[in-house]
Amino acid sequence: MKKTNGLRDALGKTFADRRNWNRRIEVAGERYIYCSAKNEIRRIDQREGYEVALLVGCFVLGKFVWCC
């Protein structure tokens, strides 16, 4: 995953829609989930026999912001 403006815009637009909250959604060939209770967007990464949800960003005043 490379942090680009295009990816930021796609994630912001996708998860601004409440219908996509708490669901696994594919954006730019990778799977993401927005956890509304924690206000976090995480990228789902497949590892050997299990999945890891890596923190990507969150919403601040309605706009997507990268974490880390």
SULFEN-V661190 format. One record per backbone hydrogen bond with DSSP energy under -1.0 kcal/mol. NH is the residue of the N-H (numbers start at 1). CO is the residue of the C=O. E is the energy in kcal/mol with one decimal. If there is no record, write none. Layout:
nh = <NH:NH>
co = <CO:CO>
e = <E:E>
//
This chain:
nh = <8:9:10:11:12:13:14:15:20:21:22:23:25:27:30:32:33:35:39:40:41:42:43:44:45:47:49:52:54:56:57:58:60:63:65:67>
co = <4:5:6:7:8:9:10:11:17:18:34:20:32:30:27:25:42:40:35:35:57:33:54:31:52:50:47:45:43:41:41:65:63:60:58:56>
e = <-2.4:-2.6:-2.3:-2.8:-2.5:-2.5:-2.5:-2.5:-2.1:-1.5:-2.9:-1.1:-3.1:-3.0:-1.7:-3.2:-2.4:-2.9:-1.4:-1.6:-3.2:-2.9:-2.9:-2.9:-3.4:-3.2:-1.3:-2.5:-2.9:-2.8:-1.7:-2.1:-3.0:-1.6:-2.9:-2.7>
//
